[in-house]
């Protein structure tokens, strides 16, 4: 397993430093496209609407997917969001017990420093593709609380030791994730353990952004970070009950937990809509703008 020290450094938007197209540029582009495709001349009664090639539109508007007729075209140009820290993989009862004990120790130290305790949380299980056959138990649980370390716990082989149960049932440790309420229900159903202190990132985002959209990790990463979070089906719908997780599975699991933790920080830093409204109205008295 490859360990990378240093953590994730920066999430910056993709920026294209492009000059606007001049009228001469547009005419040249139209002429080039017309010659290349040998299109039939249109009637002068209905002049063609000038439109840029898809590639040029995507370059000038890398984050505006609505401008591109091909869904995902601009998304391909977004930097990939990936966890770059150390992945701590535990698959036996003793190993998971020790990992959870270490996590509890770190979290207690943060509590003494009066820090808010937040961890990115996610789970994986083996899907089923046969009607009437229920999906597998929670097979993997991933936890990430900073940019440098992420724990991937192979629960299908270890079960949930006492230290991990204490962590999951501690309401003062905020567990964040997209659709985390459903994850908590599945953990309770499969292991009879209540995951307390959860916050759904979709709900949290709607509080700041407005609306009632159902956000996933990938859509939030694209919206707030201008990053693409890859979700390859081969891994996402793969066998999470395998004896040993592959490097691809480990990276996928760790990145999801890291994305949850990082997106919480990004959403938290968004301006509060109520505070913004107060700011906008601060220059008014009884609804009358002040000079």
Secondary structure as GFF3:
##gff-version 3
##sequence-region A 1 291
A	DSSP	alpha_helix	23	37	.	.	.	ID=ss1
A	DSSP	alpha_helix	54	60	.	.	.	ID=ss2
A	DSSP	three_ten_helix	65	67	.	.	.	ID=ss3
A	DSSP	three_ten_helix	75	77	.	.	.	ID=ss4
A	DSSP	beta_strand	79	80	.	.	.	ID=ss5
A	DSSP	beta_strand	86	90	.	.	.	ID=ss6
A	DSSP	alpha_helix	93	112	.	.	.	ID=ss7
A	DSSP	beta_strand	118	125	.	.	.	ID=ss8
A	DSSP	beta_strand	138	144	.	.	.	ID=ss9
A	DSSP	beta_strand	149	153	.	.	.	ID=ss10
A	DSSP	alpha_helix	155	158	.	.	.	ID=ss11
A	DSSP	alpha_helix	162	168	.	.	.	ID=ss12
A	DSSP	beta_strand	174	177	.	.	.	ID=ss13
A	DSSP	alpha_helix	180	191	.	.	.	ID=ss14
A	DSSP	beta_strand	198	200	.	.	.	ID=ss15
A	DSSP	alpha_helix	201	209	.	.	.	ID=ss16
A	DSSP	alpha_helix	217	220	.	.	.	ID=ss17
A	DSSP	pi_helix	221	225	.	.	.	ID=ss18
A	DSSP	beta_strand	227	228	.	.	.	ID=ss19
A	DSSP	alpha_helix	233	236	.	.	.	ID=ss20
A	DSSP	alpha_helix	247	268	.	.	.	ID=ss21
A	DSSP	alpha_helix	273	281	.	.	.	ID=ss22
A	DSSP	beta_strand	284	285	.	.	.	ID=ss23
A	DSSP	beta_strand	288	289	.	.	.	ID=ss24
###
